[in-house]
């Protein structure tokens, strides 16, 4: 499965998050996406100047949390009244936001 297809599937799943269970399903898919990327990177390394095989820009917990924090601060989509989709959106930002 190519990077674009995996990313599109995660984005589609993100749009369906509206409950605790759908949030947990999203978290599991994000976890599996990262594991898949790590396996792909063992076979063929991506450029150190770009994202990994599945689009992960932030490969350490520190970078992931920094991106999550930055996106939460910068984004107008994250409101004061949280919901399950916003939590999922923050996690997705941890993967991709620079």
Residue pairs with C-beta under 8 A, 6 or more apart in sequence:
1 36
3 51
3 53
3 54
3 55
6 33
6 36
6 54
6 55
7 54
7 55
9 29
10 26
10 29
10 30
10 33
10 92
11 92
13 25
13 26
13 29
14 26
14 85
14 88
14 89
14 92
15 85
16 22
16 26
17 23
17 25
17 26
17 84
17 85
17 87
17 88
18 83
18 84
18 85
19 84
20 84
22 84
23 84
23 85
23 87
23 88
26 88
26 91
27 88
27 91
30 91
30 92
30 95
33 54
33 56
33 95
34 54
34 56
34 95
36 53
36 54
37 52
37 53
37 54
37 55
37 56
40 52
40 53
40 54
41 52
41 53
44 53
46 52
46 53
51 57
51 96
52 59
55 95
55 96
56 95
56 96
57 63
57 67
57 95
57 96
57 97
57 98
58 64
58 66
58 67
58 94
58 95
58 96
58 97
58 98
64 94
64 95
65 94
67 93
67 94
67 95
67 96
67 97
67 98
68 90
68 91
68 93
68 94
68 97
70 93
70 97
71 78
71 89
71 90
71 93
71 94
71 97
72 78
72 90
72 93
75 89
75 93
77 86
77 89
78 86
78 89
78 90
79 86
